Amino acid sequence: MSQSSARVLVVEDDPSLQLMLRYNLEKLGYRAETVGDGEAALSALEERRPDAVVLDWMLPGLSGLDVCRRIRANARLRDLPVLMLTARSDEQDGIRGLDGGADDYIVKPCSIETLDARLRAVLRRTQPGYDTLSFADLRLDPETHRVERAGRLLTLGPTEFKLLEFFMRHPRRVFSREDILQRLWGPNMHVELRTIDVHIRRLRRALNLADEPDYIRTVRVAGYALDDAP
């Protein structure tokens, strides 16, 4: 299973946070469904099992901890990855959450990057091969750093690997050089914009044989995208 096909049930009673989590998870490629309380969560789980649950602790009616315990008591759901998301920051609360059956525990507020990383980690543990990325005839394994094209093993430098992984997580989307710098190096690193062009050239050389299409599309003025459109 790849990240783009992972279904995540978000259980959160704050409508604005619920909307934000759904928007950001879908932007990352997940298929997100949201509910606002514990009873609705259990009903949704009975109807269709997701690949993971992001579960707020402080819910009206049934608490997130109670929901997690019921999940673990259900033979059909007991191996379902559950990530507890809560404003409770006391260490003992974290222990209670994990003892109650949560696979991981994140204190709010947290960045969407942290949530994404924790989700991918629990999905990798429960679904071997989950995080392998595919695009056209490209295959990339973030764990082993193995990259193949049409079955041919490729050799990429560390920056080119990060660049390809980024593009494969966001296929067909156009990113400016500034976007790429922010995503790969962060806001506090001083890197020249032309550095991106250098790494793009290196990535193209590593990916393409003479008779193969170039998936790295240059969009004039706008930036770059991973795209297999002719």
N, C-alpha and C positions, 0 to 999 in steps of 0.2 A: 504494500500500500504506500502511496506517496502522500505528501502533506496536502496536496491539492484535493484529495478525496476524503480527508479526515473530517468526520462529523463531531462537533463539540456542542454539548448542551450547557448553556450558561444559566445558572440559577442565581438571580440577583434582584432584590426588591426595589432598588433605587432606579427609577426609569431612565434618568440621564446616564447613569453609569452602565446600565443594561444596554442602552443604545450605543454608547461609546465602545463597549467591549465587542458587541456584535460587528460594528463597522470596522474596527481595527482587525479583528480576527478574519473577517471576510476579505479585507484588503491584503492580508498575509496569505490567503488562499484556502483557509478553512471554510467548511460549511457550518455556519453557526445558527443555533436555535436558542431562543431565550424564553424563560418563564420567570414569574415573580415571587413564587413561594414554594414551600416544601411539598405540599400536596400536589400542586401542578407539576412539580418535578417528577414525583413518583408516577403520576399518570402518564407523563410524556415518556418515561422510561419503560412503562408497560407497553405502550403503543409501538415504540421503536427504540432499539438499543443504539446509542451513539458510540463513538470510538473513545470519548473521554467526557468527563463532567468537570466544569469549573463551578465550584459551589461556595456561595457566601455562607458564612457561619450565622450571622444575625439575620434571620428571616422571620416574618410574621407566622404565627402558628408553630409548625414544626421547625426546629432549628436545623441549620446545616449539619450539625453533628448528628442529630437524630436521623436525618435523611441518609447520611453516610452509613450509619449503623444498619439501617434498613436495606441499603444496597448490599452490604456485606452479608446480610442474613438471607438474601435472595439467591438461590442457586444459579439462576440465569444471569445474574448481574455481579456476582461476588468478585469476579476478576476485572471488573470495569475500572479503568484508571480514574481516580478522583483527585482533583487538585483543589484544596481548600483556600479560598480567597477571603481575607477578613481584616478588619481594623484592629482586632485583638492582638496586641503585640507582646503580651507576657509570655515568657518562656514556657510556663506550665500550660498555658492555653495551646501552644504549639504541640506539646507532648500529648495533651488530651486529644487534639485533632488527629495526630498520627496513631495514637492508641485506638481511636474510634474508627480507624480504617482508611484514613486519607493516605494517598501515596505521596503527597507533598503539601506544603503549607506556605502560603505567601501572604505577607502583611501588606495591606493597603495603606497608602497608595503605592503602586508599583508601575514600572514602565511596561508598555506592551512588548518590548523586546525581552524583558525578563519573563513575562508570562509565556511568550512564544517559546523561549528556550526551555522552560520547565515543562511545557506541554510536549515538546518534541522529545524531551528526556523520558517522560513516563510512557509515551507511545513507543519509543524504541525498546524500552524494557518489556513491554507487553506484546508488541507486534514486531517480531524480527523483520528487518528489511524495510521498516516503515519509512525511514527518512531518505531512501534512495531517490534521487531526482532524475527525471527523464524529460527530454525534449527532442522531438524528431528522432534521429539515430544517436543522440548523446545520452550517456548515463554517467551520473556523478554520485559517489558515495561519500557523504561528509565525514563519516567515521573513519574509513580507511584511506581517504584522500585518493581513491582510485577513480580515474576518469577514462571513459571509453567512447569512441565514435565508430559506429558500425562494427563493434566487436574489437576494434583496434585500440590497444592501450596507449594513452597519451601521456606525455611528460609536460607538466606545467610547473612554473615557479609558484611560490606561495601567494604572491599578490595576484597572479593570473588565475590561480585556483579560487581565491576569494571573489574575484571579479566574476568568474563564470558561475560560481555558486549563487551569487547575488542575482545575476541575470536569470538563472534557471528557477529561482524562487519567485521571480516576477516576469514571466515570459510576456513578450509582445508589448510591454510597457516601455515608453520612451523616458529615459532619465538624462537630465542635463549633467554636464561635468560637475557642477556644484552639488547636485543631488548625490552623485556617486562618491564624491569626496566626503560628504557628510556621513553617508551610510557606511563606507568602508574604513575611513580614517577617524571619523568623529569630529566634533566642532572645535576641539582644542589643538588639533594638529595643523601645522602650517605646511601645506603641500601645494606646489604649483599646479594650476589647471592643466597645463600641457603634459604633466605626468600621466594623466588619464589616457591621453592619446598614445603615449609610449606603451603603456600596458595593454591597450586595445590592440596595437600592432603586434605585440608579442603573443597575445591570446590568439589572434587570427592565424599567425604562423604555426602555433601549436595545434590548432583545431583542423586546419584545412589542407588537404592534399590538392594538387593542381586541378583535378576534375571534380572536386566537391563544392557544393554551394556554400557561400559564406553566410552564416547565421547571424553574425554581428552586423546589424544594419546601422549605417550612419544616417541620421536625420538632420538635414542641413539646418543650422542655427539651433535646433532643439537639443540634440545630443545623440545618444546611442540606445539601441534596443536589441534584444534577442528575438529574432523573427525568422520564420521559415517561409514567409510569403514570397512568391516570385517577384 
